[in-house]
Amino acid sequence: MTKIFQFTTFDWNKGNLDKNWKKHNVSNSECEEVFFNEPLLISEDEKYSQKEKRLQALGKTENNRLLFISFTIRNNNIRIISARNMSRKEKQHYEKA
């Protein structure tokens, strides 16, 4: 697991501001909430890390919605790539933590 020790803020790509909402009904604020709640499980996404290091997070929102988030860190900012509800397998892994 990877830990995020410091970041300044969230960096939202203007072209993707509402992508997660349209595809998966996940708001930007829900994505951000995951990073402030425990447990937060973070691992490196080796499959998609060819051009830049990508990470995956399993976490929960303030309303206990369980989300999978793919992201990268640019200039100490978290940049969300995609977000969706956790799969059954991801939920099982998260609940063991």
C-alpha positions in Angstrom: 0.0 0.0 0.0 1.1 3.5 -0.7 0.6 6.4 1.7 -0.1 10.0 0.7 1.9 12.1 3.1 1.2 15.6 1.7 -0.8 17.2 -0.9 -1.9 20.8 -1.4 -5.3 20.4 -3.0 -7.3 18.6 -5.7 -6.6 19.3 -9.3 -9.7 18.8 -11.5 -9.2 18.6 -15.2 -11.7 21.0 -16.7 -12.6 18.5 -19.5 -13.4 15.9 -16.9 -15.2 17.9 -14.2 -18.5 16.1 -14.6 -17.3 12.8 -16.2 -17.6 10.7 -13.0 -21.1 12.1 -12.4 -22.3 11.3 -15.9 -20.7 7.8 -16.0 -21.1 6.7 -12.3 -23.2 9.3 -10.4 -20.2 10.2 -8.3 -19.8 13.9 -7.5 -16.4 15.6 -7.2 -17.1 16.3 -3.5 -17.7 12.6 -2.9 -14.3 11.9 -4.5 -12.6 14.3 -2.3 -14.3 13.0 0.9 -12.8 9.6 0.4 -9.3 11.0 1.1 -10.3 12.3 4.6 -12.1 9.2 5.9 -10.7 6.0 7.3 -9.9 3.4 6.4 -8.3 4.6 3.2 -6.5 1.9 1.2 -4.1 3.1 -1.5 -2.1 1.0 -3.9 -0.1 1.6 -7.0 -1.9 0.9 -10.3 0.9 -0.9 -12.2 -1.3 -1.7 -15.2 -1.8 2.0 -16.1 1.4 3.6 -14.8 3.4 3.6 -18.0 3.4 7.4 -18.6 2.9 8.6 -15.0 2.4 6.9 -11.7 -1.2 6.1 -11.1 -2.7 5.1 -7.8 -5.9 3.5 -6.7 -7.9 4.3 -3.6 -10.6 2.3 -1.8 -12.5 4.5 0.7 -15.8 5.8 1.9 -17.7 9.1 1.7 -19.3 11.0 4.5 -22.5 9.0 3.7 -20.6 5.7 3.8 -20.7 5.2 0.1 -17.8 2.9 -0.8 -15.8 4.2 -3.8 -12.9 3.1 -6.0 -10.9 6.0 -7.2 -8.1 6.1 -9.7 -5.8 9.1 -9.4 -2.4 10.6 -9.8 -0.4 13.2 -8.0 0.8 16.2 -9.9 2.7 19.1 -8.2 1.5 17.8 -4.7 -2.1 17.9 -5.9 -4.4 14.9 -6.2 -5.8 14.6 -9.7 -8.8 12.3 -9.9 -8.9 10.2 -13.1 -12.0 8.2 -12.4 -14.4 7.2 -9.6 -17.0 4.6 -9.3 -18.7 2.3 -6.7 -16.5 -0.5 -5.4 -16.9 -3.9 -7.0 -17.9 -6.8 -4.8 -14.3 -8.0 -4.7 -13.0 -4.5 -3.7 -15.6 -4.3 -1.0 -14.5 -7.6 0.5 -10.8 -6.4 0.5 -11.8 -3.0 2.0 -13.9 -4.5 4.7 -11.0 -6.7 5.9 -8.9 -3.5 6.6 
